Amino acid sequence: MSTDPTEPGATDDESPPSYEQARAELVEVVQQLETGGTTLEESLALWERGEALATLCQQWLDGARERLDAVIEADRETDDG
């Protein structure tokens, strides 16, 4: 996580960003990579950050899917019982 509070996704504490924050930062990372003009080292760092953000977004989505599946299953059990 960034230590510069002016950078996207930076927070005062070390809690992970919300899905929306991670996605917004990922969009910015992709735009920077597409625009170019960065050194190889900077591009690699951006790529790594993008991969981490994409993984975090996927974890958020997987968690949401699990919650929805649990609610649907509980609803089915209520309807059957």
C-alpha positions as CSV (number, residue, x, y, z in Angstrom):
1,M,0.0,0.0,0.0
2,S,1.2,3.5,-0.8
3,T,2.5,5.7,2.0
4,D,1.8,8.9,0.2
5,P,-1.7,10.0,1.2
6,T,-2.1,11.9,-2.1
7,E,-1.8,8.8,-4.2
8,P,-4.9,6.8,-5.3
9,G,-5.8,4.0,-2.9
10,A,-3.6,5.4,0.0
11,T,-5.2,5.3,3.4
12,D,-4.2,6.4,6.9
13,D,-4.2,2.9,8.2
14,E,-3.1,-0.3,6.5
15,S,-6.7,-1.7,5.9
16,P,-7.2,-2.9,2.3
17,P,-9.1,-0.6,0.0
18,S,-12.8,-1.1,-0.8
19,Y,-13.7,-2.8,-4.1
20,E,-14.5,0.6,-5.5
21,Q,-11.2,2.1,-4.4
22,A,-9.2,-0.8,-5.7
23,R,-11.1,-0.7,-9.0
24,A,-10.6,3.0,-9.4
25,E,-6.9,2.7,-8.7
26,L,-6.6,-0.3,-11.1
27,V,-8.2,1.9,-13.9
28,E,-5.6,4.6,-13.2
29,V,-2.8,2.0,-13.3
30,V,-4.0,0.6,-16.7
31,Q,-4.3,4.2,-18.1
32,Q,-0.7,4.9,-17.0
33,L,0.6,1.7,-18.6
34,E,-1.4,2.4,-21.8
35,T,-0.1,6.0,-22.0
36,G,3.5,4.9,-21.7
37,G,6.3,7.4,-21.0
38,T,7.5,5.5,-17.9
39,T,10.7,3.7,-17.4
40,L,10.9,-0.1,-17.5
41,E,11.2,-0.2,-13.7
42,E,8.2,2.1,-13.3
43,S,6.2,0.0,-15.8
44,L,7.0,-3.2,-13.9
45,A,6.0,-1.6,-10.6
46,L,2.7,-0.4,-12.2
47,W,2.1,-3.9,-13.6
48,E,2.8,-5.5,-10.2
49,R,0.4,-3.0,-8.5
50,G,-2.2,-3.7,-11.2
51,E,-1.9,-7.4,-10.6
52,A,-2.3,-7.0,-6.8
53,L,-5.4,-4.7,-7.3
54,A,-6.9,-7.1,-9.8
55,T,-6.5,-10.0,-7.3
56,L,-8.0,-7.8,-4.5
57,C,-11.0,-6.9,-6.8
58,Q,-11.5,-10.6,-7.6
59,Q,-11.5,-11.5,-3.9
60,W,-14.1,-8.8,-3.2
61,L,-16.3,-10.2,-6.1
62,D,-15.8,-13.8,-4.9
63,G,-16.8,-12.8,-1.4
64,A,-19.9,-11.1,-2.7
65,R,-20.8,-14.1,-4.8
66,E,-20.5,-16.4,-1.7
67,R,-22.7,-14.1,0.3
68,L,-25.4,-14.1,-2.5
69,D,-25.2,-17.9,-2.8
70,A,-25.7,-18.2,0.9
71,V,-28.7,-16.0,0.9
72,I,-30.2,-17.8,-2.1
73,E,-29.7,-21.2,-0.5
74,A,-31.2,-20.0,2.8
75,D,-34.2,-18.7,0.9
76,R,-34.6,-22.0,-0.9
77,E,-34.5,-23.9,2.4
78,T,-37.1,-21.5,3.9
79,D,-39.4,-22.1,0.8
80,D,-38.9,-25.9,1.0
81,G,-39.5,-26.1,4.8
